Amino acid sequence: MMLTLNLFVLLLHLLWPAPEAPLVLRPVAPGFGPALFSIVAVRDERPGQPAVALLLPVAPAASPAAAVARPVELRGGTAAALQQFAAATLPAGPTSRYPVTLRVLALQVRETPGPNPAAANGTIVLHLAFEWRNPEGRSITLTEYRGQARYGRARPDRAVVEAALGQALAGSLRYFNGWLATAAATDLRLATAVQPTFRYDTRQTEPDTLFYDPARPLAWTDFTGPPRPRGQYAAAVFPSFGYRTRPRVRQGVVELDIELQVYVVRTSSWVAQGQRTAFNLNHEQRHFDIVRLVAEQFRRRVGPDSLTVADYQSILGWQYLDSFREMNRLQDQYDHETAGGTNDTAQARWNQRIDAELREFGVQ
């Protein structure tokens, strides 16, 4: 009985082929440098995660098994082998500022018999995705790579397969490094910070709009709206402010040019008959000054530490709405406390307060 069992095991061993030795990926010359990225993780997302290669074995020409490709893995497994390959292949350098996860969507080597029984033809198919987790914690698939390569080999020479696969993988790394070099200048997804710069629109070329300029205060000639009867107010202006943005990505930073516009509309500004006095003009100028102060406060609140790459436009919008509400509140408080400019004592107090705050912001 024992003899029969041993013979059965021996027969099974002879009929069942031994597992193929795994393929070994060795580093290759990348053909570029420096590397703008590093591979910090590899995810094998191939459906079912089959063996990477189906290779024809070394077998006698007359053997039926010679035409049957056998599954062959990468040494250490697909994910580990690719990460080790990338680490050894990518040229090291201080510019590797993008830590990337490599997602393997397809990776296969398939062989068919060659022109003679001792040869094999191979096809390599790659589909990879490069995913970056930005400093704000968002995972972004930046781009994908699809590639194909062919080779021929003598069946005993497995090194040809390993070299061809290494070159194909190096081609994907070379492609992504080139993509990064181009995209880093303009692709908002690659930005890691927002750097705002501010400037004020001080043009005096608009016929109906007066932009705030400390060197060009309000004049009665700016009040072009139809005069109204003298009531609670001797004159009125309706100043406001807005902003325009021009983003540009450079070296991973969103350079955000913010143009602030503090203005009054001349045709909405009016003065009652007989009220063109220096005191009344000062009162209206202070309405204009208050808006400039609110714009300065808005500028302080939207510095680099408060803006994120993902939401900087939304953050600007919310801060602007808060500032707009504050502007209206201050204007109402100013008119209420000065009784529309008729309370000399309160007006003097507001003059001092506004002048002090303008100086603090460097406006005067």
Helices and strands as residue ranges (DSSP letters): H 2-15, E 37-44, E 53-55, G 64-67, E 70-72, H 78-89, E 98-113, E 119-133, E 139-154, H 159-183, G 188-190, E 193-200, E 209-211, G 220-222, E 235-236, E 240-250, E 253-265, G 266-268, E 270-271, H 278-301, G 304-306, H 312-338, G 339-341, H 344-360
